[in-house]
Amino acid sequence: MVAHVVNVPFPAGLAQELEARAAKAGMSLQTYIAFLARVDIRRHDPAFVAAVQHLFKKYPESLRKLAE
């Protein structure tokens, strides 16, 4: 799979808030933004979203391996 890089400008305050939320969820900023987009597109249940965030925080390496 070839990853394409896209630069998206964010206001500094928003970028900092997203980085803090990403860290709290145990994700990188890029992963967190992709996660939010997928949640919005697929309209996941809030309990499912909370469970995924918990898993990323508690077992980040296992989930990365599963994603490969």
Secondary structure, DSSP 8 states (H G I E B T S, - for coil): -----------HHHHHHHHHHHHHTT--HHHHHHHHHHHHHHT--HHHHHHHHHHHHH-HHHHHHHH-
